Amino acid sequence: MLKRYKGKTALRAWGLKLAKTKCHAKATVAVARELVVIMHAMWRDGSEYTEALGAAPSGDGRRRTAEPRTAAAKDRKLLGAYA
């Protein structure tokens, strides 16, 4: 994502900024980890990716997740086994 992808996303911009201040290898691992966190959140609650919510790392250690697609998905997330 840092080398070949030419699109403009907040995650890529964050990774390139990190590559300039740290080393490129650390930035690559950090971007890959952030992508894993985003994809796991999508898989866990059935949400869709929107860059505004999930692309940019928060920087303070908190992770952002995407919104559930439907009210039923939100209820499943909140109620767990009771839904």
C-alpha positions in Angstrom: 0.0 0.0 0.0 2.9 2.4 0.7 4.8 1.6 -2.5 2.5 0.6 -5.4 -0.9 2.0 -4.5 -1.2 5.6 -5.8 -4.6 6.4 -4.3 -5.0 9.0 -1.6 -6.2 7.7 1.7 -5.6 8.8 5.3 -4.1 5.5 6.1 -1.5 5.7 3.3 -0.7 9.4 4.2 -0.2 8.3 7.8 2.1 5.4 6.7 4.2 7.7 4.4 4.6 10.2 7.2 5.6 7.5 9.6 8.1 6.2 6.9 9.8 9.6 6.8 10.2 9.9 10.6 10.9 6.3 11.3 12.1 3.6 8.9 10.1 2.3 6.0 10.0 -1.3 7.4 8.4 -0.1 10.6 5.9 2.0 8.7 5.0 -1.0 6.5 4.3 -3.1 9.6 2.3 -0.4 11.3 0.1 0.1 8.2 -0.4 -3.7 7.9 -1.4 -3.9 11.5 -3.9 -1.1 11.2 -5.4 -2.8 8.1 -5.8 -6.0 10.1 -7.5 -4.1 12.9 -9.9 -2.5 10.5 -10.7 -5.8 8.7 -11.2 -7.6 12.0 -13.7 -5.0 13.1 -15.5 -5.3 9.8 -15.6 -9.1 10.1 -16.7 -9.0 13.7 -19.7 -6.8 13.4 -20.6 -7.1 9.7 -19.9 -3.5 8.8 -18.6 -2.0 5.6 -15.5 0.0 5.3 -15.8 3.8 5.1 -12.6 5.8 5.0 -14.0 8.6 7.2 -14.5 6.2 10.1 -11.8 3.6 9.9 -8.9 4.6 7.8 -6.9 7.0 9.9 -5.3 5.7 13.0 -6.3 7.8 16.0 -2.8 8.2 17.3 -3.8 7.9 21.0 -4.1 4.1 21.0 -7.8 4.0 20.5 -9.0 2.1 17.4 -11.9 3.3 15.2 -14.4 0.8 13.9 -16.9 1.1 11.0 -20.6 1.4 11.7 -22.9 -1.7 11.4 -24.8 -2.0 8.1 -28.3 -2.5 9.6 -30.1 -2.0 12.9 -30.3 -5.8 13.2 -26.5 -6.0 13.0 -26.2 -3.3 15.7 -28.6 -5.2 17.9 -26.6 -8.4 17.5 -23.5 -6.5 18.4 -25.0 -5.0 21.5 -27.0 -8.0 22.7 -24.5 -10.7 21.7 -26.0 -14.2 22.4 -29.3 -12.7 23.5 -30.2 -11.4 20.0 
